Amino acid sequence: MVKKAEITKKVIKIIVSLIGKVLLAFMLFFALLAIGSADWFLKTFGAMDFSIVIYQLFSPMEGTSSEILAKYCSAVLIPTSGITISVILIYTFCDIIFRKCFIKVGIAFRNKEIKLSIHKKTYLISKWIILLTGLTGLFFVLISKAVAVGIPEYLEEIRNASTLFEDEYADPNNTKIEFPESKRNLILIYLESMESTYASISEGGAKSINYIPELTDLAKNNLNFSDSDKLGGGHVYTEGWTMAGLLGSSTGVPYKLPVEGNSAGEYEQFLPGITGLGDILQEAGYKNYFMCGSDAAFGGREAFYSQHGDYEILDYDRARVDGFIPMDYQVYWGMEDEKLYSYARKELTKIGAEGQPFNFTMLTVDTHHPDGYACELCENEYPEQYANAIVCASKQAADFVKWIQQQDWYENTTVIIIGDHTSMNNNFWDDIGDYERTIYNCFINYPDSVSAVNPYDREFSTLDMFPTILAALGVKVDGERLGLGVNLFSGEKTLPEKMGKDAYITELRKYSYYYFNEFVVG
């Protein structure tokens, strides 16, 4: 019985020892893997925020995911596995040898022989000292790599994460959205960098000259949601470039991806878990189109529109393939707005004749910073080319609206004009003092059943355009909210009105678990 107990003890001891060795092996492997991964990321992508590393893992780059994985395996995973196995084999061999042998050394000193020997206990102590020294060294290397990659900053970000989305996000998938029996077409025109600020002070803008008289008249004769009692618009809190503006106005969600905005198109998926305007309209039987005068792939526009509503992309490259412009045609970003509006007229004539409800979204480009583009339609009325480009953009947009109003399908079509973001041409604003710049908006030919409770003196942003655009089509949204946006036709307070603008902006800019888990990972 005693013998059986001793055997059981020995077996347990062997199992415990084996588990310990396996755990040490795994610790070594993952420590070396983490160090190698940090070196590889820094070498491959340069200095970066750790949030970008996380995003890279969940959103592989377009057409390169298998290539990057192969490079990572050859540069990190395989060498790490080889080093770990080698260390384990060497350690095991040395352990066996030293456990079986006692090293004795004899030293003669003044006719006396001093014998030194390394016994088992001494060896075990030495072994643990070596192990602890190695693990301590690995620990400090890991800390230095973590700092280099930016893990401490990332941990601080998530420690102070916002609960704005958990508290306030109205998920379109869980919100009752009711379309009218007769669905209205939508023409959504994004004017590059178009602000109400370009108007004269007397009209509500900030300039001594009204650079957008036609757009001002459109706003007066139709509907403009304003931050004042004159021409105005929404503020930019986080949506300061094109893709962010397009995303915010059609999903009610800010751009919070940890990559530079114009690099978003390099990734295979664009916020796979998000539901936006295109998704909702497609589900309701609409055919979606997106048109622009540049390469739609730039900035992630093609990825966003094709993945969220299956938009047909009509861009600069498509215009060349269709023969609308010569294959070697190249003006400014691709083709100027004069050609873009002409292309839009051509396509809308075909689309309107098909009878299916449609969403035709387009983006102009001639007013892009730094100086804009003045085409042959533009007059050199002002010394700054940018000013001439703005004046020309106002005329062309108004002419395009007039053309739309002459079409047979106009009666059942809502036209909305929105600036994508505020201008990046900072030199143009030296004379406006502390005027708070706003994005232009104009709602034309929305149904009679829809009216704005209070369009003036509102505090709102691009995000509020999402439910407001749907409302302009006669769509009823339960609770008047989608995303972080509020239907501006309703009397509901927007989040900045409810929370206070500064508090709202602070929460928008914080890290969000919800955003990452629901939208990025999806």
C-alpha positions as CSV (number, residue, x, y, z in Angstrom):
1,M,0.0,0.0,0.0
2,V,2.9,2.3,0.9
3,K,4.6,1.4,-2.3
4,K,1.5,2.3,-4.3
5,A,1.2,5.7,-2.5
6,E,4.9,6.4,-3.4
7,I,4.3,5.5,-7.0
8,T,1.3,7.8,-7.1
9,K,3.3,10.6,-5.6
10,K,6.1,10.1,-8.2
11,V,3.5,10.1,-11.0
12,I,1.9,13.4,-9.7
13,K,5.4,14.9,-9.4
14,I,6.2,13.9,-12.9
15,I,2.9,15.4,-14.2
16,V,3.4,18.6,-12.3
17,S,7.0,18.9,-13.6
18,L,5.8,18.2,-17.1
19,I,3.0,20.8,-16.9
20,G,5.5,23.3,-15.5
21,K,7.9,22.7,-18.4
22,V,5.1,23.0,-21.0
23,L,4.0,26.3,-19.4
24,L,7.5,27.6,-19.5
25,A,7.8,26.5,-23.1
26,F,4.6,28.4,-24.0
27,M,5.8,31.5,-22.1
28,L,9.1,31.5,-24.0
29,F,7.3,31.0,-27.3
30,F,4.8,33.8,-26.8
31,A,7.4,36.2,-25.4
32,L,9.7,35.6,-28.4
33,L,6.7,35.8,-30.7
34,A,5.6,39.2,-29.2
35,I,9.1,40.6,-29.5
36,G,9.5,39.4,-33.0
37,S,6.0,40.7,-34.0
38,A,6.8,44.1,-32.6
39,D,10.1,44.3,-34.5
40,W,8.3,43.1,-37.7
41,F,5.5,45.6,-37.4
42,L,7.9,48.5,-36.7
43,K,10.1,47.5,-39.6
44,T,7.1,46.9,-42.0
45,F,4.9,49.8,-41.1
46,G,7.2,52.2,-39.2
47,A,6.3,53.9,-36.0
48,M,2.5,53.6,-35.3
49,D,-0.2,53.6,-32.7
50,F,-0.9,50.1,-31.4
51,S,-4.5,50.7,-32.3
52,I,-3.4,50.5,-36.0
53,V,-1.8,47.1,-35.2
54,I,-5.1,45.8,-33.9
55,Y,-6.9,47.2,-36.9
56,Q,-4.5,45.5,-39.2
57,L,-5.2,42.2,-37.6
58,F,-9.0,42.5,-38.0
59,S,-9.0,44.4,-41.3
60,P,-6.4,42.9,-43.7
61,M,-5.3,45.1,-46.5
62,E,-6.9,44.8,-50.0
63,G,-5.3,42.1,-52.0
64,T,-2.4,41.7,-49.6
65,S,-3.7,39.7,-46.7
66,S,-2.2,36.4,-47.8
67,E,1.0,38.1,-48.9
68,I,1.4,39.9,-45.5
69,L,0.5,36.7,-43.7
70,A,3.2,34.8,-45.6
71,K,5.8,37.5,-44.9
72,Y,4.8,37.5,-41.2
73,C,5.1,33.7,-41.0
74,S,8.5,33.6,-42.7
75,A,9.9,36.6,-40.7
76,V,8.4,35.9,-37.3
77,L,6.4,32.7,-36.7
78,I,8.8,30.2,-38.3
79,P,12.0,31.6,-36.7
80,T,10.3,31.9,-33.3
81,S,9.1,28.3,-33.5
82,G,12.6,27.2,-34.4
83,I,14.3,29.2,-31.6
84,T,11.8,27.9,-29.0
85,I,12.3,24.3,-30.0
86,S,16.1,24.7,-30.0
87,V,16.1,26.3,-26.6
88,I,13.8,23.5,-25.2
89,L,16.1,20.8,-26.7
90,I,19.3,22.4,-25.3
91,Y,17.7,23.0,-21.9
92,T,16.4,19.4,-21.7
93,F,19.8,17.9,-22.7
94,C,21.7,20.0,-20.2
95,D,19.1,19.2,-17.5
96,I,19.5,15.5,-18.0
97,I,23.3,15.6,-18.0
98,F,23.6,17.7,-14.9
99,R,21.0,15.8,-13.0
100,K,22.9,12.5,-13.6
101,C,26.4,13.9,-13.0
102,F,28.1,15.4,-9.9
103,I,31.0,17.6,-11.0
104,K,34.0,17.2,-8.6
105,V,37.1,19.5,-8.8
106,G,40.2,19.0,-6.8
107,I,42.6,21.8,-6.0
108,A,46.0,21.3,-4.3
109,F,46.9,24.1,-1.9
110,R,50.0,23.9,0.4
111,N,50.1,20.2,0.2
112,K,46.4,20.0,1.0
113,E,43.8,19.0,-1.5
114,I,40.5,20.9,-1.5
115,K,37.7,19.1,-3.2
116,L,34.7,21.0,-4.6
117,S,31.6,19.4,-5.9
118,I,28.3,20.6,-7.4
119,H,25.5,18.6,-5.8
120,K,21.9,18.3,-6.9
121,K,20.7,21.1,-4.5
122,T,23.3,23.5,-5.7
123,Y,22.4,22.7,-9.3
124,L,18.7,23.3,-8.8
125,I,19.4,26.7,-7.2
126,S,21.7,27.6,-10.1
127,K,19.1,26.4,-12.6
128,W,16.4,28.6,-11.1
129,I,18.7,31.6,-11.0
130,I,19.4,31.1,-14.7
131,L,15.7,30.7,-15.5
132,L,14.7,33.7,-13.6
133,T,17.5,35.8,-15.1
134,G,16.4,34.8,-18.6
135,L,12.7,35.5,-17.9
136,T,13.5,38.9,-16.3
137,G,15.6,39.8,-19.4
138,L,12.7,38.8,-21.6
139,F,10.3,40.8,-19.5
140,F,12.3,44.0,-19.9
141,V,12.7,43.4,-23.6
142,L,8.9,42.9,-23.9
143,I,8.3,46.2,-21.9
144,S,10.6,48.1,-24.3
145,K,8.9,46.7,-27.3
146,A,5.5,47.4,-25.9
147,V,6.5,51.1,-25.4
148,A,7.9,51.2,-28.9
149,V,4.7,50.0,-30.4
150,G,2.5,52.1,-28.2
151,I,0.7,49.6,-26.0
152,P,0.7,51.9,-22.9
153,E,-1.1,54.7,-24.8
154,Y,-3.5,52.2,-26.2
155,L,-4.3,50.8,-22.7
156,E,-4.8,54.3,-21.5
157,E,-7.2,54.9,-24.4
158,I,-9.3,51.9,-23.6
159,R,-9.2,52.5,-19.9
160,N,-10.9,55.9,-20.6
161,A,-13.3,54.5,-23.2
162,S,-16.5,56.3,-23.9
163,T,-20.0,54.7,-23.5
164,L,-21.5,57.1,-25.9
165,F,-22.5,54.4,-28.4
166,E,-23.8,52.1,-25.8
167,D,-25.9,54.9,-24.4
168,E,-27.0,56.8,-27.5
169,Y,-26.5,54.8,-30.7
170,A,-29.8,54.0,-32.4
171,D,-29.1,50.8,-34.4
172,P,-30.9,50.9,-37.8
173,N,-31.2,47.1,-37.6
174,N,-33.3,47.4,-34.4
175,T,-35.3,50.5,-35.4
176,K,-38.6,50.5,-37.2
177,I,-38.1,52.3,-40.5
178,E,-41.3,52.7,-42.6
179,F,-41.2,53.8,-46.3
180,P,-44.2,55.5,-48.0
181,E,-46.1,53.3,-50.4
182,S,-44.8,55.4,-53.3
183,K,-41.1,55.6,-52.8
184,R,-39.3,58.8,-53.8
185,N,-36.1,59.0,-55.7
186,L,-33.1,60.6,-54.1
187,I,-30.4,62.8,-55.7
188,L,-27.8,63.5,-53.1
189,I,-25.2,66.0,-54.2
190,Y,-22.0,66.4,-52.1
191,L,-20.3,69.6,-52.9
192,E,-16.6,69.5,-52.1
193,S,-15.6,71.7,-49.2
194,M,-18.9,73.7,-49.5
195,E,-19.6,76.0,-46.6
196,S,-22.3,78.5,-45.8
197,T,-19.4,80.6,-44.7
198,Y,-18.7,81.5,-48.3
199,A,-21.9,83.7,-48.3
200,S,-21.9,87.3,-47.3
201,I,-22.3,88.5,-43.7
202,S,-25.7,89.9,-44.5
203,E,-26.9,86.5,-45.8
204,G,-25.5,84.6,-42.7
205,G,-22.0,83.8,-44.0
206,A,-18.8,85.4,-43.0
207,K,-17.4,87.1,-46.2
208,S,-17.8,90.7,-47.4
209,I,-18.8,89.2,-50.8
210,N,-21.4,86.5,-51.4
211,Y,-19.4,83.9,-53.3
212,I,-22.3,81.5,-53.5
213,P,-25.4,83.6,-54.6
214,E,-27.1,80.7,-56.4
215,L,-26.7,78.3,-53.5
216,T,-27.9,81.0,-51.2
217,D,-31.1,81.5,-53.3
218,L,-31.7,77.7,-53.4
219,A,-31.4,77.6,-49.6
220,K,-33.8,80.6,-49.2
221,N,-36.4,79.2,-51.6
222,N,-36.3,75.6,-50.2
223,L,-35.0,74.4,-46.8
224,N,-31.8,75.1,-45.1
225,F,-31.1,73.8,-41.5
226,S,-29.1,76.5,-39.8
227,D,-27.2,77.3,-36.7
228,S,-28.6,80.8,-36.9
229,D,-31.7,82.7,-38.1
230,K,-30.0,83.1,-41.5
231,L,-28.2,80.9,-43.9
232,G,-26.1,78.4,-41.9
233,G,-25.5,74.8,-41.4
234,G,-24.0,72.0,-39.3
235,H,-20.7,72.0,-37.6
236,V,-17.7,69.7,-38.1
237,Y,-16.8,67.9,-34.9
238,T,-14.7,65.0,-36.3
239,E,-15.6,64.7,-40.0
240,G,-12.9,67.0,-41.5
241,W,-12.3,65.3,-44.8
242,T,-14.3,63.7,-47.6
243,M,-14.6,60.1,-46.6
244,A,-15.4,61.1,-43.0
245,G,-18.1,63.4,-44.2
246,L,-19.6,60.8,-46.5
247,L,-19.5,58.2,-43.8
248,G,-21.0,60.5,-41.1
249,S,-23.8,61.8,-43.2
250,S,-24.9,58.3,-44.4
251,T,-24.4,56.3,-41.2
252,G,-24.7,58.7,-38.3
253,V,-21.3,57.5,-37.1
254,P,-18.0,59.3,-37.0
255,Y,-14.8,58.1,-38.7
256,K,-12.9,56.5,-35.9
257,L,-10.7,54.1,-37.8
258,P,-7.1,54.3,-36.5
259,V,-5.6,54.9,-40.0
260,E,-5.2,58.0,-42.0
261,G,-8.5,58.8,-43.8
262,N,-7.3,58.5,-47.3
263,S,-5.7,55.1,-46.6
264,A,-9.0,53.4,-45.8
265,G,-9.4,52.1,-49.3
266,E,-6.3,49.8,-48.9
267,Y,-8.3,47.5,-46.6
268,E,-10.5,44.6,-47.7
269,Q,-13.5,45.6,-45.5
270,F,-14.9,49.0,-44.6
271,L,-16.7,48.8,-41.3
272,P,-18.4,45.5,-42.1
273,G,-20.8,45.7,-39.1
274,I,-22.3,49.1,-39.9
275,T,-25.7,49.8,-41.5
276,G,-26.1,53.0,-43.5
277,L,-28.3,54.8,-45.9
278,G,-27.3,52.6,-48.9
279,D,-28.1,49.4,-47.0
280,I,-31.5,50.7,-46.0
281,L,-32.4,51.9,-49.4
282,Q,-31.2,48.7,-51.1
283,E,-33.3,46.7,-48.7
284,A,-36.3,48.9,-49.6
285,G,-35.9,48.2,-53.3
286,Y,-33.8,51.1,-54.4
287,K,-30.9,51.0,-56.9
288,N,-27.9,52.9,-55.6
289,Y,-25.4,54.8,-57.7
290,F,-22.3,56.8,-56.7
291,M,-20.6,59.2,-59.1
292,C,-17.4,61.2,-58.7
293,G,-14.9,62.8,-61.0
294,S,-11.9,61.0,-59.5
295,D,-10.9,57.4,-58.9
296,A,-13.6,56.2,-56.4
297,A,-11.1,53.8,-54.8
298,F,-9.3,56.8,-53.3
299,G,-10.0,57.2,-49.6
300,G,-12.1,54.1,-49.4
301,R,-15.1,55.5,-51.2
302,E,-15.5,52.6,-53.6
303,A,-15.1,50.0,-50.7
304,F,-17.7,51.8,-48.6
305,Y,-20.3,52.3,-51.2
306,S,-19.9,48.9,-52.8
307,Q,-20.0,47.1,-49.5
308,H,-22.9,49.1,-48.0
309,G,-25.7,49.2,-50.5
310,D,-24.1,47.6,-53.6
311,Y,-23.8,51.0,-55.3
312,E,-22.9,51.1,-59.0
313,I,-19.7,53.1,-59.2
314,L,-19.6,55.8,-61.9
315,D,-16.2,57.4,-61.4
316,Y,-13.4,58.8,-63.6
317,D,-12.2,55.3,-64.6
318,R,-15.8,54.2,-65.5
319,A,-16.3,57.4,-67.6
320,R,-13.2,56.5,-69.6
321,V,-14.3,52.9,-70.0
322,D,-17.8,54.0,-71.1
323,G,-16.2,56.3,-73.7
324,F,-17.7,59.4,-72.1
325,I,-14.2,60.9,-72.0
326,P,-11.0,59.8,-73.9
327,M,-8.9,57.2,-72.2
328,D,-6.0,59.7,-71.9
329,Y,-8.2,62.5,-70.5
330,Q,-6.8,63.9,-67.2
331,V,-7.9,67.1,-65.6
332,Y,-7.2,68.0,-62.0
333,W,-8.3,64.9,-60.0
334,G,-9.6,63.1,-63.1
335,M,-12.3,65.1,-64.8
336,E,-13.6,68.5,-63.8
337,D,-17.1,69.2,-62.6
338,E,-18.2,70.5,-66.0
339,K,-17.7,67.0,-67.3
340,L,-19.1,65.4,-64.1
341,Y,-22.4,67.2,-64.3
342,S,-22.7,66.3,-68.0
343,Y,-22.0,62.7,-67.2
344,A,-24.6,62.8,-64.4
345,R,-27.2,64.2,-66.8
346,K,-26.5,61.4,-69.3
347,E,-26.7,58.7,-66.6
348,L,-29.7,60.1,-64.9
349,T,-31.6,60.3,-68.2
350,K,-31.2,56.5,-68.4
351,I,-31.8,55.8,-64.8
352,G,-34.9,57.9,-64.6
353,A,-36.4,56.0,-67.5
354,E,-36.0,52.6,-65.8
355,G,-38.8,53.2,-63.3
356,Q,-37.1,51.7,-60.3
357,P,-36.7,54.0,-57.3
358,F,-33.1,55.2,-57.2
359,N,-30.5,56.9,-55.0
360,F,-28.1,58.9,-57.1
361,T,-25.3,60.1,-54.9
362,M,-22.5,62.3,-56.5
363,L,-19.5,64.2,-55.3
364,T,-17.9,67.2,-56.9
365,V,-14.2,68.1,-56.8
366,D,-13.4,71.5,-58.3
367,T,-13.5,73.3,-54.9
368,H,-10.9,71.0,-53.4
369,H,-8.0,72.6,-51.6
370,P,-5.5,74.1,-51.9
371,D,-6.6,76.4,-54.8
372,G,-9.5,74.6,-56.5
373,Y,-9.9,74.2,-60.2
374,A,-11.2,76.9,-62.5
375,C,-12.6,75.3,-65.7
376,E,-13.5,77.1,-68.9
377,L,-16.9,77.9,-67.5
378,C,-15.4,79.9,-64.7
379,E,-14.8,83.7,-64.9
380,N,-11.6,85.3,-63.4
381,E,-13.8,87.7,-61.3
382,Y,-11.5,87.6,-58.2
383,P,-7.7,87.5,-57.8
384,E,-7.8,84.2,-55.9
385,Q,-8.4,81.1,-58.0
386,Y,-10.1,79.4,-55.1
387,A,-12.7,82.2,-55.0
388,N,-13.4,81.8,-58.7
389,A,-13.7,78.0,-58.2
390,I,-16.3,78.5,-55.5
391,V,-18.3,81.0,-57.5
392,C,-18.3,78.6,-60.5
393,A,-19.3,75.7,-58.3
394,S,-22.3,77.6,-57.0
395,K,-23.5,78.4,-60.6
396,Q,-22.9,74.8,-61.9
397,A,-24.8,73.2,-58.9
398,A,-27.8,75.6,-59.4
399,D,-27.8,74.9,-63.2
400,F,-27.8,71.2,-62.5
401,V,-30.8,71.5,-60.1
402,K,-32.7,73.5,-62.8
403,W,-32.0,70.6,-65.2
404,I,-33.3,68.1,-62.7
405,Q,-36.5,70.1,-62.2
406,Q,-37.2,69.9,-65.9
407,Q,-37.2,66.1,-66.0
408,D,-40.4,64.0,-66.0
409,W,-39.3,62.0,-62.9
410,Y,-38.6,65.2,-60.8
411,E,-42.0,65.3,-59.2
412,N,-41.2,62.2,-57.3
413,T,-37.6,63.0,-56.5
414,T,-36.0,64.7,-53.5
415,V,-32.8,66.7,-54.1
416,I,-30.4,67.3,-51.3
417,I,-27.2,69.3,-51.5
418,I,-24.6,69.0,-48.7
419,G,-21.0,70.1,-48.3
420,D,-18.9,67.1,-47.5
421,H,-16.8,69.0,-44.9
422,T,-15.4,72.4,-44.2
423,S,-12.6,73.8,-46.5
424,M,-9.0,72.9,-45.8
425,N,-7.9,76.1,-47.5
426,N,-7.1,78.0,-44.3
427,N,-5.7,81.1,-46.0
428,F,-9.2,81.9,-47.3
429,W,-10.4,82.6,-43.8
430,D,-8.1,85.3,-42.5
431,D,-10.8,87.9,-42.6
432,I,-13.7,86.1,-40.8
433,G,-12.6,86.6,-37.1
434,D,-14.1,84.2,-34.7
435,Y,-17.0,83.2,-37.0
436,E,-17.8,79.5,-36.5
437,R,-17.8,77.9,-39.9
438,T,-20.5,75.5,-41.0
439,I,-21.3,73.1,-43.8
440,Y,-23.9,74.1,-46.4
441,N,-27.1,72.1,-46.8
442,C,-30.3,72.5,-48.9
443,F,-33.3,70.2,-49.1
444,I,-35.4,70.5,-52.3
445,N,-38.7,68.9,-53.2
446,Y,-39.4,66.8,-50.1
447,P,-43.0,65.6,-49.7
448,D,-45.7,67.9,-48.5
449,S,-46.4,65.5,-45.6
450,V,-43.0,66.5,-44.2
451,S,-42.3,69.8,-42.5
452,A,-39.5,71.1,-40.3
453,V,-40.6,71.9,-36.7
454,N,-37.7,74.3,-36.2
455,P,-34.9,74.5,-38.8
456,Y,-33.2,77.6,-37.2
457,D,-30.7,78.1,-34.4
458,R,-29.9,74.4,-34.2
459,E,-26.7,72.8,-33.0
460,F,-26.0,69.8,-35.2
461,S,-23.4,68.0,-37.3
462,T,-23.0,65.9,-40.3
463,L,-24.1,62.8,-38.3
464,D,-27.6,64.3,-38.1
465,M,-28.0,64.1,-41.9
466,F,-28.5,60.4,-41.8
467,P,-32.0,60.2,-40.4
468,T,-32.8,63.7,-41.9
469,I,-32.1,62.4,-45.4
470,L,-34.5,59.5,-44.9
471,A,-37.1,61.8,-43.5
472,A,-36.8,64.0,-46.6
473,L,-38.0,60.9,-48.6
474,G,-41.1,60.6,-46.5
475,V,-39.6,57.8,-44.5
476,K,-40.8,57.4,-40.9
477,V,-38.1,56.5,-38.4
478,D,-39.3,55.3,-35.0
479,G,-37.9,57.6,-32.3
480,E,-36.6,60.1,-35.0
481,R,-33.0,58.8,-34.4
482,L,-30.5,56.7,-36.4
483,G,-26.9,56.2,-35.5
484,L,-25.9,59.1,-33.4
485,G,-28.0,61.4,-35.6
486,V,-31.4,63.0,-35.0
487,N,-34.0,63.8,-37.7
488,L,-33.7,67.6,-38.0
489,F,-37.3,67.8,-39.3
490,S,-38.5,66.7,-35.9
491,G,-38.5,68.6,-32.7
492,E,-36.1,66.2,-31.0
493,K,-32.9,67.6,-29.6
494,T,-29.7,66.5,-31.2
495,L,-27.0,65.0,-29.0
496,P,-24.9,68.2,-28.9
497,E,-28.0,70.1,-27.9
498,K,-28.8,67.5,-25.2
499,M,-25.4,66.9,-23.9
500,G,-23.7,70.2,-24.6
501,K,-21.4,70.6,-27.6
502,D,-18.1,70.3,-25.7
503,A,-19.1,67.2,-23.7
504,Y,-20.4,65.6,-26.9
505,I,-17.1,66.2,-28.8
506,T,-15.1,64.9,-25.9
507,E,-17.1,61.6,-26.0
508,L,-16.9,61.3,-29.8
509,R,-13.1,61.5,-29.7
510,K,-12.6,58.8,-27.0
511,Y,-12.0,55.1,-27.8
512,S,-15.2,53.1,-28.0
513,Y,-15.5,49.3,-27.4
514,Y,-18.8,49.3,-29.1
515,Y,-17.4,51.0,-32.3
516,F,-14.6,48.4,-32.5
517,N,-16.6,45.3,-31.7
518,E,-19.8,46.2,-33.6
519,F,-18.5,48.1,-36.7
520,V,-14.9,47.2,-37.2
521,V,-15.1,43.5,-36.3
522,G,-18.7,43.2,-37.2
